[in-house]
Amino acid sequence: MPPGERVKDVWVALHQINPHFTASDFVIMPDHVHLLLIVNSADEFRFNPLVFAHWFMAASTSNGGLPPPIPCMRWDVPSYWQGSGQPEAPSLAKGGQTPAFAWSQDFWVDISFDSHQLTAIRRYIKMNPVRYFWKIDNPDMFRYRPNLRHPALDSTLRWSSVGDITILASPFLYLVRLTMKKTAAELEDKIVAHIERAKHGWTPVCGFISPGEREFERRLKALPNSRWIKAVPYGLPERYDPSVEDSRWLSAHRQLVLSSFDRNQIAPFTITRHGCLTMNERIAVIVARAAGTR
């Protein structure tokens, strides 16, 4: 039986194993899988996600029925796992064949208690096959570049990036900084002005963090030939996995994700006021250097 089929069978069987489990969205890729497990309980329910992950790996590589519970599993199990003399677990094997694959011990477990984050996770899983081909077709755009050196960048800082570094060569870079203290509606005139510059071939450099900046980003992406630099106020992780939206624009050679921070000093995805102010100061220097080449 193909390994992917075995994984799918065990995943679907979770509905029969424990009433607290909903085996929700999943996608099986050539070299990895994404699984969304929803744990429902109105009562206190002991559940250890790491133990569950190891159990699932064992269950999806075993031949025949599901294996007995791991001793440290902290969740209720059906009676047929409680000891000898009980009925065997229903077999999930097809044709008695053992799947010819082994799980890597390198896996990620994320826990969400937020409905908005759950929606984002579901979209991530759904779009994963598309992102996979984006990466296969454009490997250079998804390659993490540590210790990046470029004439436009201050060599005393630790730069890293993902995306099209040729965007840095544009002599028409400009800083977009829209305050958090005002709504996008209040910043409408500035947003329109920034969009007009982008229409005429200028390349914005922005953190895309405040509501006004995110509205500018939405309109910027609707322009047919726009390119931009997304500066982030934290260190990029070595194993950087872009979002679905970032992946779309990275694969189109329209975006560069750029960081000037050491991830050991400012952890990935940690946004602080100091980090944002420092980031904007460094963007201003990049823009000034670009202006000097015109």
WOJOSUL-V945991 format. One record per helix or strand of 3 or more residues. SS is the DSSP state (alpha for helix, beta for strand). FROM is the first residue (numbers start at 1). TO is the last residue. If there is no record, write none. Layout:
# WOJOSUL-V945991
[[SS;FROM;TO] [SS;FROM;TO]]
This chain:
# WOJOSUL-V945991
[[alpha;3;17] [beta;21;28] [beta;33;39] [alpha;49;59] [alpha;79;81] [alpha;115;137] [alpha;139;142] [beta;160;163] [alpha;165;169] [beta;173;175] [alpha;188;199] [beta;203;206] [alpha;211;221] [beta;228;232] [alpha;244;251] [beta;255;259] [alpha;273;291]]
